[in-house]
Amino acid sequence: MTDFETWLVDEMVRRLTLEVGTLHRAALGLVLDMLAEGGVQLSAAERIDFERTLLDPRYVRPIVAAGFSASSRRGHTLLARLVEAGANLSEVDAFPPLAFRIRGIHDRLQILPTPTVAEVMALGRAINLSSVERRAAEIAHTLPVPRHGGTFLRDAIADAIARREHPREAARLTSNALRKQGTPLYVDEFFRTRMALARCLAGFEHDVQSWPPDTLIFRQTARGACRECHRLSWQPDGFPRLYRVIDLSRGSARWPNHGPRRKWKPTIGPVHGNCTCPPWSVWDEAMRSLISANAPDRAARMQRMGLA
């Protein structure tokens, strides 16, 4: 945990306590104050453009960021403070990459000359690829693909991971390119599954290096996840179902499930074809307050699915 991250969370908690609005609004206010103090003057139009840039969903996807890593207990402790201060859980989930960019702007303001507006805009959307993401792109080149797709599909998946494209958009662009080549191929489900598989395998490969075999881990579900993903990821009370790392380290857990759904088991990557549930995280009691806010709603959903 670095001094910057502690200072940033302290500042977010202070602003949330003063009821400045949502976590994203508090972060935006902090950055605008930093820019003003650093001598960067934004016009009204530039301010609107910068706000859109900083909070654009394309740049608010989870990444490995120092102090806020999904496998960092210290990071979870910091994020739990934001929840306790009243921050929305979905905004807390999206805070690590936002904090990454805030730090880039903060550090640049410490160096003369004063940055230009164009440079500030670039910092507002910058996200460096982590070693995990680079590894995911490498893994994408080794995954099996349809015979008609070949190397073209592997390259397209790796490039989409490196650009952090949404699977649907990546699939659309690739389908159009294949159609122009005279090879019509529906790749929407394929892209979702393969991109998720490469990312999850890379993340697990990285994290398991620091996780002893008996470490407890859990997995959150994607929005709109199916019944089986809920069954494997959540308990009836709405809290995570915990597993040991050793339980997921067997070879069969690397690949999506097939066959009768009642026999499906936890996997490192997608639970099934078309699954986009996120990678595994290490469990720590500091996370309980992060999850308890939505536990009642999740328990009700489990009951509606017949899982309670």
N, C-alpha and C positions, 0 to 999 in steps of 0.2 A: 504494500500500500504506500503510495507516494504522497508527499506533502500536497501536491497539486490536487490529487483526487480527494483527499480529506478536506482541503479548502473548498473545492467545488461542491461537495455534498453539504458542507456547513452552509455555504452560500445559498444553495437550493432550499435547504430546510428553513433558513432565515426568511427567504422570500415567500415560501409557501406559508409560513407562520403569519406573515404580514398580509396573507390573502391576496397575492398578486394574480391569482388564477391557477391555471394548470401548470404541470411541471414543464411542459414545452414553452409556455409563456414566460415562466420564470427564467428558463435557460436563455430564451431570446432576449429578455430584458437585461440579463447579465452581460451577454455578448455586446449588445448595443451600448451599454454603459462602458464596457471595456474599450470599444472602438472610439467612443467620444473622448474618453480620458487619454487614449493613445493618439489623438489628433486626426482620426479618420472621420471626415464629414460625409454623411450620406444624404442625398436629396430625398424627398418624399418618395419618388419613383424608385430610387435605388434601394431605399429601405424596404419597400414592399417586395422588390425582386430578391433582396437578400433574405428576407423572412421566408419566402417560398423556397429558396435554395436550401437554407439551413434545415427546414422542417420537411423537405420533400421526402415522401415515403421511399423513393428509390435509394436514398442515402441513410435510411433508418433501419437497416437490416442487421441482425446480430453479427458481431465480429468478435474476435479475440482482442480485447483491449486491456492493457496493463491495469491491474487493480480491480477490473470488473469482469474478468474471465468467468465463463460459465462454470469452470471447475475451481474457482477461487473462493475460499471461505471468507477471506477478508472482503472480497468484492460483494458477496451476498450480505455481509454485515452492513456495508455502506448502503446498498440498495434497500435493505430493510428499514433503514432510517428514513428514506424517502417515503416509504409506505406509511410509516408511523406519523410522518408529517402531513399525511393526507393526499399524497400523490396517487393518481390513477394507476392501477396495476399494469395496464397495457402500455402506458407511457414509461413506466419503470423498466419494462422489458426492452423498450426501444432506446433507453438512455445510454447504454455503453457506447454505441457508435457516435451518438451526439456528443458525449463527453470527449471522445477521441478528437473530434473536429474543433470543439471549444478549446482543447489544449493546444491544437495547432495554431489557432488564432492568438491565444494567450502568449505562446512562446514567440510568435513572429512579432508581436507588439513590443517585445522586450529588446528588439534589434532595430537600429537605425539603418537607413532612413525609414520614415513612416510608410507602411505599405499602401499601395494604390487600391482603389475600389475594386479593380479587376482582380488583384491578388487576393483580396479579402473574399471575393466571390468564389475564387478557386479553392481557398481553404475551407469555405463553407460546405463544399461538396466532396472534399478529398477524403478518401478512405484507402489507406495502404493495404495491399493484400497481405494477410498473415501467412505464416509458414504452413498452417493447416489448409488454407485455401489453395496455396500453390501445390501442396501434396494432393488435394482433391482433384485438381486439374490433371496431375500426373496419373492418378488412379483412373480417371475417365478414359485415358488412352488405352487402358488394359481391359475394359469391360466388354463383354460380348454384345454384339450389335446384329441387327438383321442383315442377312447376306447382301441384300441390295444396297444397304447403306454404306457398309465397309468403313474405310478410313475417314471418309467425309463426315459420317455421323459422329465418330469418336472425336474428331477435331472440333466439330460444332459444339459438342457437349463441353469439352474442355474450355473452349473460348467463352461459352456462356457462363461457366463458373467463374472464370477470371474477370469477366465484365460484370458479375453479379446480376445477370439478367433474370427476370422471372421466367420460370420454365415455359409458361404459356406463350410468352413473347418469343423466346428462343425457338420453340417448336414451330411457331407460325413462320418465322423467317427461314428456318431450315426447310420446312415443307414447301415454301415458295421456291427456294433454290433448287430443291430436288425436282419439283414439277417442271422448272425451266430446263433441267437436264434430261427430261423425259422419263424420270423415275418417280412417279407419284407414290407417296408413302405417308401414311398417317402416323405421326410421331409424337402427338401430344402426350399421351399416357407414357410412352417410352421415355421422353425427356424428363417428365416429372420423376419417374422412378429412378432413372440412371443418375440424374443430378443429385437427388437426395441420397442415393447409395454412395456415390463418390464422396460427398460432403460428410456423411455420417462415418464412413470407414476411415477417412482421414482424421476426423475429430477424435474418434475412439483410439486410433493408432497413436495419436499424440498424447491424449490424456492418460492412457493406460500406463504410460511410462512413469507417471507419478502416483498412480493408484495401486496400492497393495491389493492382492487378490480378494480380500474380504471387505474392501471398501464398498459402502452402500451407495448405489446410484439409482436414478429415477429418470423418467422421460415424460415430458409434457406432450400433449396432443395438439395437432394443428387445428385451426378453425375448420369446423365441418367434418372432423375426423369420424370414422365409422365406429360401429358398435364394438368390433373386435379390438381396435386400437384403444378404445376406452377401457375395455375389460382388462387388457394387458398393462395399462398405464396407471389406472386409478383404482382406489379402494371405494367401497360403497359410501364411505363418509366424505368423499370428495378430496381426500389427501392422496399423495402419490403412493403407488405400489413400489416398494423398494426391492432391489435385487443386488446381489453381490457381483463384483466385476468378473469373478471366476465363472459365474453362471452364463455370462455373455461371451466368454473367451473361446468357446468351442467352435470348431469350423463351420458347423451347420447354421450358426447364428449370424453368419455374414450375409446370407442371402434371404430374399423375401420368402414368405410362406406360400405354399401351394396346397391344394387339396382341401379336405373338410375344415371348415372354419373352427369348429370346436377343438381341433387338434393344433391350432396355430400357437406358436410360442414366441417369446420376445426375441427380437433380432437387433443386431448392431445398426443396420440400415433400415430401409423401408420394411414395415411389417408385411406388406403385400404390394402387388403392382398398383401404381397410381397413388401410393402413400407418400405424403410429404411431412410427416411428423418430424420434429426437430431432433438433433442429436441428444445423447445422454448427458446428464449433469450429475455431479457428486452431491450427495445429500448432506446437509448440515442443519442442525436444529435452528440456526439463525434464520433459516429460510421459512420456518413455520409461519411467521407473521406475514411473509410475502404471499403465502398460499392460502392462509386461513380466510382472507377477505373474500375469495371466490369459492371457498369450499362448500357452503350451503347450496349455492346455485348449481355447482357441479354435482353434488350429491343428489339433487332433485333430477338432474339430467340422467344420472346413472339409474335412478329409479324408473324414469320414463322408458329407458332402454331395456328394462328388465334385468339390471345388473346389481340391484340392491337387495 
